[in-house]
Amino acid sequence: MRAFRRFPIDDASQVGEARRAALALAGELAFDEESAGRLALAVTELGTNLFRHVGPGRQAALLVGVDETDGLGVQVLSLDRGDGMDLSRCLQDGYSTGGTSGTGLGAIRRMADRFGGFSAPQRGTVLAARFGPRTDRSRLGAPATNGATNGATNGATNSATNSATNGAFDVAGLSLAAPGETVSGDAWALRRDGDRWSLAAADGLGHGIDAAEAADKLMTLLARADAGHLGSPAAFLERSHDSLRSTRGAASAALSFTPDGPLLFAGAGNISGRLISGVSDRTLLSQHGTLGLQIRRLQDVVYDWPAHAVLVLHSDGIVTRWSLEDTPGLLQADPAVIAGWILRDHLRGKDDATVVVVRRRHA
């Protein structure tokens, strides 16, 4: 998965920069004119809202990148540390706090193939909208259903989601390159073989092109592996060890899971993983070592995956000791929103950073 670009929104001119970047990605992905227009309108609306209602000094930013988890699309996230909003009301046409017609946010949700959001008083807001070519909608299954779900606590903390994906899991991931770099030395990839899902993440040593080469090598090996060899994440990483010797090496993790079974995890280095629910928070145990340089014999660790627990995987570009306890309801938000919230609040800002969130879908 390619790294996202981050566009701070401190003045109106930066909205246009984000829109041009989104349209460039749409061109690469062969969006039709109508789909590209929807994307451009949404980026403009989200960026303008940040400029008008949040303002400078509150970490207002747009993230723009390619999303490959369900066909090719462009994912746009709006992040801020403002006062928060009543998201359920703001999604209703005609509601406005700034004297406008009050149709922008609701229109974005209708135009997007997938939309999610979460907001908390004095903690800010994260919105995520995914856009793909209209010709791709036939691969997405049933059309999106729009709806807002009030979150926990005082009614002002709320979330909204519409989803148009198939499969037993919702997956989203975000990567940012280190400051001053054009590529990220982190990488992650997802593969599905029948009911078995395989996920890998890597953090190449250092950052820049050489780090990206190491991380990307592991993702290529995941894509090319025999499906029958992916049931053991430890065995997959050990088979990949020699192939990464030609690179500078990478901290790596691999996971295997099915809709009704446990989670299998193996890791070498500082890729962190947690299974989090409203009542538990379990850390996934990785071993010391660096794939391609030196590793001990790896072992699969089996974890029960509670029905409502969320899997979070991240590189060391994210601080390790983060908590979501002060944002009740966030774990029910779209995985892209959860990833954006963690990235916004816990980014170290000195290295490449990746966050991947996986949640079971429930009928």
C-alpha positions as CSV (number, residue, x, y, z in Angstrom):
1,M,0.0,0.0,0.0
2,R,1.4,3.4,-1.0
3,A,2.0,6.1,1.6
4,F,-0.6,8.8,2.1
5,R,0.2,12.5,1.7
6,R,-0.7,14.9,4.5
7,F,-1.8,18.4,3.7
8,P,-2.0,20.8,6.7
9,I,-5.0,23.1,6.2
10,D,-4.0,26.5,7.7
11,D,-5.1,28.6,4.8
12,A,-7.5,28.3,1.8
13,S,-4.7,27.8,-0.8
14,Q,-3.8,24.4,0.8
15,V,-7.3,23.0,0.0
16,G,-6.5,23.3,-3.7
17,E,-3.2,21.5,-3.2
18,A,-5.0,18.5,-1.7
19,R,-7.6,18.5,-4.4
20,R,-4.9,18.5,-7.1
21,A,-3.2,15.6,-5.4
22,A,-6.5,13.6,-5.2
23,L,-7.2,14.2,-8.9
24,A,-3.7,13.1,-9.8
25,L,-4.4,9.8,-8.1
26,A,-7.8,9.6,-9.8
27,G,-6.0,10.0,-13.1
28,E,-3.6,7.2,-12.3
29,L,-6.5,4.9,-11.4
30,A,-8.4,5.7,-14.5
31,F,-11.4,7.3,-12.8
32,D,-14.1,8.4,-15.2
33,E,-15.0,12.1,-15.3
34,E,-18.0,11.8,-13.0
35,S,-16.1,9.8,-10.3
36,A,-13.2,12.2,-10.4
37,G,-15.7,15.1,-10.0
38,R,-17.2,13.5,-6.9
39,L,-13.8,13.1,-5.4
40,A,-12.7,16.7,-6.2
41,L,-15.9,18.1,-4.7
42,A,-15.5,16.1,-1.5
43,V,-11.9,17.1,-1.0
44,T,-12.8,20.8,-1.5
45,E,-15.7,20.6,0.9
46,L,-13.8,18.8,3.6
47,G,-10.8,21.1,3.3
48,T,-13.0,24.2,3.3
49,N,-14.8,23.0,6.4
50,L,-11.5,22.6,8.2
51,F,-10.4,26.1,7.2
52,R,-13.7,27.7,8.2
53,H,-14.6,25.8,11.3
54,V,-11.4,24.6,12.8
55,G,-8.7,27.1,11.8
56,P,-4.9,27.0,12.4
57,G,-3.2,25.6,15.4
58,R,-5.5,22.6,15.8
59,Q,-3.8,20.1,13.6
60,A,-6.3,20.5,10.8
61,A,-5.2,18.3,7.9
62,L,-6.3,16.2,5.0
63,L,-4.8,12.8,4.2
64,V,-5.0,11.6,0.6
65,G,-4.0,8.2,-0.7
66,V,-4.7,5.1,-2.6
67,D,-6.9,2.4,-0.9
68,E,-6.5,-1.1,-2.3
69,T,-8.4,-3.0,0.3
70,D,-11.6,-3.4,-1.9
71,G,-10.5,-2.7,-5.4
72,L,-8.7,0.5,-6.3
73,G,-9.9,3.7,-4.8
74,V,-8.9,7.0,-3.3
75,Q,-9.3,7.5,0.5
76,V,-9.6,11.0,1.9
77,L,-9.4,11.7,5.6
78,S,-10.2,15.0,7.4
79,L,-8.4,15.3,10.8
80,D,-8.6,18.0,13.4
81,R,-8.2,18.7,17.1
82,G,-11.0,21.3,17.3
83,D,-14.1,21.6,19.5
84,G,-15.8,18.5,17.9
85,M,-19.2,18.4,16.3
86,D,-22.6,16.8,16.7
87,L,-21.9,14.6,13.7
88,S,-25.4,13.1,13.5
89,R,-26.9,16.6,13.1
90,C,-24.2,17.9,10.8
91,L,-25.0,15.1,8.4
92,Q,-28.6,16.2,8.1
93,D,-29.2,18.5,5.1
94,G,-30.1,22.1,6.2
95,Y,-28.1,22.0,9.5
96,S,-25.3,24.5,9.6
97,T,-23.3,26.3,12.3
98,G,-21.7,28.7,9.9
99,G,-24.5,30.3,7.9
100,T,-24.2,28.0,4.9
101,S,-26.9,25.8,3.3
102,G,-25.8,22.9,5.4
103,T,-25.7,20.3,2.7
104,G,-22.0,19.7,2.3
105,L,-21.3,16.9,4.8
106,G,-24.4,15.0,3.9
107,A,-23.6,15.3,0.2
108,I,-20.1,13.8,0.8
109,R,-21.6,10.8,2.6
110,R,-24.0,10.3,-0.4
111,M,-21.3,10.6,-3.0
112,A,-18.7,8.4,-1.3
113,D,-18.6,4.6,-1.8
114,R,-17.7,4.4,1.9
115,F,-18.0,7.0,4.6
116,G,-17.2,7.1,8.3
117,G,-16.7,9.6,11.0
118,F,-16.2,10.2,14.8
119,S,-16.2,13.3,16.9
120,A,-15.7,14.0,20.6
121,P,-16.1,17.3,22.5
122,Q,-12.8,19.2,22.7
123,R,-11.0,16.2,21.1
124,G,-11.8,17.0,17.5
125,T,-13.1,15.0,14.5
126,V,-11.9,12.4,12.1
127,L,-13.9,11.8,8.8
128,A,-13.0,9.2,6.2
129,A,-14.5,9.0,2.7
130,R,-13.5,6.5,0.0
131,F,-14.1,7.1,-3.7
132,G,-13.8,4.7,-6.6
133,P,-14.8,4.6,-10.3
134,R,-18.5,4.1,-10.6
135,T,-17.7,1.1,-12.8
136,D,-16.3,-0.6,-9.7
137,R,-19.5,-0.5,-7.8
138,S,-20.6,-3.9,-9.3
139,R,-17.7,-5.5,-7.4
140,L,-18.7,-4.0,-4.1
141,G,-21.9,-5.9,-3.6
142,A,-25.0,-4.2,-2.2
143,P,-25.1,-0.4,-2.5
144,A,-24.1,1.6,0.5
145,T,-26.6,2.2,3.3
146,N,-26.4,5.6,4.9
147,G,-26.9,5.9,8.6
148,A,-25.7,7.6,11.7
149,T,-25.1,5.9,15.0
150,N,-24.9,7.8,18.2
151,G,-21.9,6.9,20.2
152,A,-21.5,6.6,24.0
153,T,-21.5,9.2,26.7
154,N,-23.1,12.6,26.4
155,G,-24.7,12.6,23.0
156,A,-22.2,15.0,21.5
157,T,-19.7,12.2,21.0
158,N,-20.9,10.4,17.9
159,S,-20.0,8.3,14.9
160,A,-21.4,7.7,11.5
161,T,-20.7,5.0,9.0
162,N,-21.8,3.8,5.7
163,S,-20.2,0.7,4.2
164,A,-20.2,-1.0,0.9
165,T,-17.7,-3.9,1.4
166,N,-18.1,-7.6,1.2
167,G,-16.3,-10.2,3.4
168,A,-16.1,-11.1,7.0
169,F,-13.6,-8.3,8.0
170,D,-13.4,-4.5,7.6
171,V,-9.8,-3.5,7.0
172,A,-8.2,-0.1,6.7
173,G,-4.6,1.2,6.9
174,L,-2.7,4.4,6.7
175,S,1.0,5.0,6.1
176,L,2.9,8.3,6.2
177,A,6.5,8.8,5.1
178,A,9.0,10.4,7.5
179,P,9.4,14.1,7.2
180,G,11.4,15.1,4.2
181,E,11.0,11.7,2.5
182,T,8.9,11.0,-0.6
183,V,8.4,7.3,0.0
184,S,7.6,5.4,3.2
185,G,10.0,2.7,4.5
186,D,6.9,1.0,6.0
187,A,4.6,-1.3,4.1
188,W,1.6,-3.5,4.8
189,A,-0.5,-5.8,2.6
190,L,-3.6,-8.0,2.9
191,R,-4.4,-11.2,1.1
192,R,-7.5,-13.3,1.1
193,D,-7.6,-17.0,0.1
194,G,-11.2,-18.3,0.6
195,D,-12.0,-17.9,4.3
196,R,-8.4,-17.3,5.3
197,W,-7.1,-13.8,5.5
198,S,-3.3,-13.0,5.7
199,L,-1.9,-9.7,6.8
200,A,1.8,-8.6,6.8
201,A,3.4,-5.4,8.0
202,A,7.1,-4.3,7.7
203,D,9.3,-1.4,8.8
204,G,12.5,-1.3,6.8
205,L,15.5,-0.2,8.8
206,G,15.9,3.6,8.6
207,H,13.7,5.3,6.1
208,G,13.7,6.4,2.4
209,I,14.1,4.2,-0.7
210,D,16.4,1.5,0.8
211,A,14.0,1.0,3.7
212,A,11.0,0.9,1.3
213,E,12.8,-1.8,-0.8
214,A,13.1,-4.0,2.3
215,A,9.5,-3.6,3.4
216,D,8.1,-4.0,-0.1
217,K,10.1,-7.2,-0.6
218,L,8.1,-8.8,2.2
219,M,4.8,-7.6,0.7
220,T,5.8,-9.2,-2.7
221,L,6.6,-12.5,-1.0
222,L,3.2,-12.4,0.7
223,A,1.5,-11.9,-2.7
224,R,3.5,-14.7,-4.3
225,A,3.3,-17.3,-1.5
226,D,1.5,-20.5,-2.0
227,A,-1.8,-20.2,-0.2
228,G,-1.2,-23.4,1.6
229,H,1.9,-22.0,3.2
230,L,0.2,-19.0,4.8
231,G,-1.5,-20.8,7.6
232,S,1.6,-20.4,9.8
233,P,2.7,-16.7,10.0
234,A,6.0,-17.8,11.7
235,A,6.8,-20.2,8.8
236,F,6.1,-17.5,6.3
237,L,8.4,-15.0,8.0
238,E,11.2,-17.6,8.3
239,R,10.9,-18.5,4.6
240,S,11.1,-14.8,3.8
241,H,14.2,-14.3,6.0
242,D,16.8,-15.4,3.3
243,S,15.0,-13.4,0.6
244,L,15.4,-10.2,2.6
245,R,19.2,-10.7,3.1
246,S,19.8,-8.7,0.0
247,T,18.1,-5.7,1.6
248,R,18.9,-3.7,4.8
249,G,16.3,-5.8,6.7
250,A,13.0,-5.0,8.3
251,A,11.0,-5.4,11.5
252,S,8.1,-7.6,10.4
253,A,4.9,-9.2,11.5
254,A,2.5,-11.6,9.9
255,L,-1.0,-12.7,10.9
256,S,-3.5,-15.3,9.8
257,F,-7.2,-15.3,10.7
258,T,-10.5,-16.7,9.6
259,P,-14.1,-15.5,10.3
260,D,-14.8,-18.0,13.1
261,G,-11.3,-18.9,14.3
262,P,-8.5,-17.5,16.5
263,L,-5.8,-15.1,15.4
264,L,-2.3,-16.4,14.6
265,F,0.5,-14.0,15.0
266,A,4.3,-14.0,14.6
267,G,6.7,-11.1,14.6
268,A,10.3,-10.1,14.6
269,G,11.1,-6.6,15.7
270,N,9.0,-3.6,16.8
271,I,5.8,-4.0,14.8
272,S,3.2,-3.6,17.6
273,G,-0.2,-5.3,17.7
274,R,-3.2,-5.2,20.0
275,L,-6.6,-6.7,20.3
276,I,-8.9,-4.1,21.9
277,S,-12.5,-4.2,23.0
278,G,-14.5,-2.3,25.6
279,V,-13.4,-4.7,28.3
280,S,-10.0,-6.0,27.3
281,D,-6.7,-4.8,25.7
282,R,-4.3,-7.6,24.8
283,T,-0.8,-7.0,23.3
284,L,0.4,-9.3,20.6
285,L,3.9,-10.6,21.5
286,S,6.7,-10.2,19.0
287,Q,10.2,-11.6,19.2
288,H,13.5,-9.7,19.0
289,G,15.2,-9.7,15.6
290,T,15.2,-8.2,12.1
291,L,14.1,-10.1,9.1
292,G,16.9,-10.3,6.6
293,L,19.6,-9.7,9.3
294,Q,19.1,-11.9,12.3
295,I,16.1,-13.7,13.9
296,R,15.6,-16.4,16.4
297,R,13.3,-19.3,15.6
298,L,9.9,-17.8,15.3
299,Q,6.7,-19.2,16.8
300,D,3.0,-18.7,16.0
301,V,1.2,-17.3,19.0
302,V,-2.6,-18.1,19.1
303,Y,-5.0,-15.5,20.4
304,D,-8.7,-15.7,21.0
305,W,-10.4,-12.9,19.0
306,P,-13.5,-11.7,21.0
307,A,-16.4,-10.9,18.8
308,H,-16.3,-7.1,19.3
309,A,-12.5,-6.7,19.6
310,V,-10.6,-4.6,17.1
311,L,-7.1,-5.5,15.9
312,V,-4.7,-2.6,15.6
313,L,-1.2,-3.1,14.1
314,H,1.3,-0.3,13.8
315,S,5.0,0.5,13.3
316,D,7.2,2.4,15.7
317,G,6.3,5.6,14.0
318,I,3.4,5.5,16.4
319,V,4.0,5.8,20.1
320,T,3.6,2.5,21.9
321,R,1.6,3.4,25.0
322,W,-1.5,4.9,23.5
323,S,-5.0,4.5,24.8
324,L,-8.6,5.0,23.5
325,E,-10.2,4.9,26.9
326,D,-11.1,8.6,26.8
327,T,-13.1,8.2,23.5
328,P,-15.9,5.8,24.2
329,G,-17.6,4.8,21.0
330,L,-14.5,5.1,18.8
331,L,-14.0,1.4,18.5
332,Q,-17.5,1.2,16.8
333,A,-16.4,3.6,14.1
334,D,-15.1,2.7,10.6
335,P,-11.6,1.2,10.7
336,A,-10.3,4.0,8.6
337,V,-11.5,6.5,11.2
338,I,-9.9,4.5,14.1
339,A,-6.6,4.4,12.2
340,G,-6.8,8.2,11.5
341,W,-7.6,9.0,15.1
342,I,-4.6,7.0,16.3
343,L,-2.3,8.5,13.7
344,R,-3.5,12.0,14.5
345,D,-2.9,11.7,18.2
346,H,0.1,9.4,18.5
347,L,2.3,10.1,15.6
348,R,6.0,10.5,16.6
349,G,6.6,12.7,13.7
350,K,10.3,11.7,13.1
351,D,9.9,8.4,11.2
352,D,7.7,6.5,8.8
353,A,4.4,5.6,10.4
354,T,1.8,2.9,9.6
355,V,-1.5,2.0,11.3
356,V,-3.7,-0.9,10.2
357,V,-7.1,-1.7,11.8
358,V,-9.1,-4.8,11.3
359,R,-12.6,-5.5,12.7
360,R,-15.0,-8.4,12.2
361,R,-18.2,-7.5,10.4
362,H,-21.4,-8.6,12.1
363,A,-24.6,-9.4,10.4
